[in-house]
Amino acid sequence: MVKAKLNGTLLAESNDTIMIEGNHYFPPESVNMEYFEKTETHTTCFWKGVANYYNIVVNGETNKDAAWYYAEPKEGSVERVGKDFASYVAFGRGVEIEE
């Protein structure tokens, strides 16, 4: 079971993550969305497409743009990964990943 935590708070857990470029991507149904706020931040990966970001809010503290997902992966990227990762959530910026 892979878990994502911030300051001891469980953000996501799954046996079904997808590893992409060293990051665990969690299925959307495994993410505790009560801690997430959509942001206006977007970045573009040349092969995955446009990433959308979330702030993570735990105990009144905001970790800005600490999670991201690809709503519509770029053509050919699903074949490259081997599985559809649309809307799967990955973490950075201080989020702990336990394998």
C-alpha positions as a Markdown table, in Angstrom:
| # | Residue | x | y | z |
|---|---|---|---|---|
| 1 | Met | 0.0 | 0.0 | 0.0 |
| 2 | Val | 1.4 | 3.4 | -1.0 |
| 3 | Lys | 0.4 | 6.4 | 1.1 |
| 4 | Ala | 0.7 | 10.1 | 0.7 |
| 5 | Lys | 0.8 | 12.2 | 3.9 |
| 6 | Leu | 1.3 | 15.8 | 4.9 |
| 7 | Asn | 2.1 | 16.6 | 8.5 |
| 8 | Gly | 0.7 | 13.1 | 9.5 |
| 9 | Thr | -2.6 | 13.6 | 7.6 |
| 10 | Leu | -3.4 | 10.9 | 5.1 |
| 11 | Leu | -4.0 | 12.4 | 1.7 |
| 12 | Ala | -4.2 | 9.3 | -0.4 |
| 13 | Glu | -3.5 | 5.6 | -0.3 |
| 14 | Ser | -3.6 | 2.9 | -2.9 |
| 15 | Asn | -2.2 | -0.4 | -4.1 |
| 16 | Asp | -2.9 | 0.8 | -7.6 |
| 17 | Thr | -0.6 | 3.8 | -8.1 |
| 18 | Ile | 1.2 | 4.3 | -11.5 |
| 19 | Met | 4.9 | 5.3 | -11.3 |
| 20 | Ile | 5.8 | 8.0 | -13.9 |
| 21 | Glu | 9.1 | 9.7 | -13.8 |
| 22 | Gly | 9.8 | 8.7 | -10.2 |
| 23 | Asn | 6.4 | 9.9 | -8.9 |
| 24 | His | 3.5 | 7.8 | -7.7 |
| 25 | Tyr | 0.2 | 8.8 | -9.3 |
| 26 | Phe | -2.8 | 7.9 | -7.2 |
| 27 | Pro | -6.1 | 6.9 | -8.7 |
| 28 | Pro | -8.7 | 9.7 | -8.2 |
| 29 | Glu | -10.9 | 7.5 | -6.0 |
| 30 | Ser | -8.0 | 6.9 | -3.5 |
| 31 | Val | -7.5 | 10.7 | -2.8 |
| 32 | Asn | -9.1 | 12.4 | 0.2 |
| 33 | Met | -10.4 | 15.4 | -1.7 |
| 34 | Glu | -11.5 | 17.2 | 1.5 |
| 35 | Tyr | -7.9 | 18.6 | 1.7 |
| 36 | Phe | -7.6 | 19.8 | -1.9 |
| 37 | Glu | -8.4 | 23.1 | -3.6 |
| 38 | Lys | -8.1 | 23.6 | -7.3 |
| 39 | Thr | -5.7 | 26.3 | -8.4 |
| 40 | Glu | -5.2 | 28.3 | -11.6 |
| 41 | Thr | -1.7 | 27.0 | -12.0 |
| 42 | His | -0.9 | 24.9 | -15.1 |
| 43 | Thr | 2.3 | 23.6 | -16.5 |
| 44 | Thr | 3.0 | 21.7 | -19.7 |
| 45 | Cys | 5.0 | 18.5 | -20.1 |
| 46 | Phe | 6.1 | 17.9 | -23.7 |
| 47 | Trp | 4.9 | 14.3 | -23.6 |
| 48 | Lys | 2.2 | 14.1 | -20.9 |
| 49 | Gly | 0.3 | 17.4 | -21.7 |
| 50 | Val | -1.1 | 20.1 | -19.5 |
| 51 | Ala | -0.9 | 19.6 | -15.7 |
| 52 | Asn | -3.5 | 21.1 | -13.4 |
| 53 | Tyr | -2.6 | 21.8 | -9.7 |
| 54 | Tyr | -4.2 | 21.6 | -6.3 |
| 55 | Asn | -3.3 | 23.4 | -3.1 |
| 56 | Ile | -3.4 | 21.0 | -0.1 |
| 57 | Val | -4.9 | 22.5 | 3.1 |
| 58 | Val | -4.3 | 20.6 | 6.4 |
| 59 | Asn | -5.0 | 22.1 | 9.8 |
| 60 | Gly | -5.5 | 25.6 | 8.3 |
| 61 | Glu | -2.1 | 25.6 | 6.6 |
| 62 | Thr | -1.9 | 25.7 | 2.8 |
| 63 | Asn | 0.8 | 23.9 | 0.8 |
| 64 | Lys | 0.6 | 25.7 | -2.5 |
| 65 | Asp | 0.4 | 23.7 | -5.8 |
| 66 | Ala | 1.6 | 20.6 | -3.9 |
| 67 | Ala | -0.4 | 18.1 | -6.1 |
| 68 | Trp | -1.1 | 17.8 | -9.8 |
| 69 | Tyr | -2.9 | 15.8 | -12.3 |
| 70 | Tyr | -3.4 | 15.5 | -16.1 |
| 71 | Ala | -7.1 | 15.8 | -16.9 |
| 72 | Glu | -6.5 | 14.9 | -20.6 |
| 73 | Pro | -3.1 | 13.3 | -21.1 |
| 74 | Lys | -1.5 | 14.1 | -24.5 |
| 75 | Glu | -2.0 | 11.7 | -27.4 |
| 76 | Gly | 0.4 | 8.9 | -27.2 |
| 77 | Ser | 1.3 | 9.4 | -23.5 |
| 78 | Val | -1.1 | 6.6 | -22.2 |
| 79 | Glu | 0.6 | 4.1 | -24.5 |
| 80 | Arg | 4.0 | 5.3 | -23.3 |
| 81 | Val | 3.0 | 4.8 | -19.6 |
| 82 | Gly | 1.1 | 1.6 | -20.3 |
| 83 | Lys | -2.1 | 2.7 | -18.5 |
| 84 | Asp | -4.5 | 5.6 | -18.6 |
| 85 | Phe | -3.4 | 8.1 | -16.0 |
| 86 | Ala | -6.1 | 10.7 | -16.6 |
| 87 | Ser | -7.0 | 12.5 | -13.3 |
| 88 | Tyr | -4.5 | 10.4 | -11.3 |
| 89 | Val | -2.9 | 12.6 | -8.6 |
| 90 | Ala | 0.8 | 13.0 | -7.9 |
| 91 | Phe | 2.5 | 14.9 | -5.1 |
| 92 | Gly | 5.4 | 17.1 | -4.3 |
| 93 | Arg | 6.4 | 20.0 | -2.1 |
| 94 | Gly | 6.8 | 18.4 | 1.3 |
| 95 | Val | 4.2 | 15.6 | 0.9 |
| 96 | Glu | 5.6 | 12.3 | 2.2 |
| 97 | Ile | 5.2 | 9.2 | 0.1 |
| 98 | Glu | 5.4 | 5.9 | 2.1 |
| 99 | Glu | 5.8 | 2.7 | 0.1 |
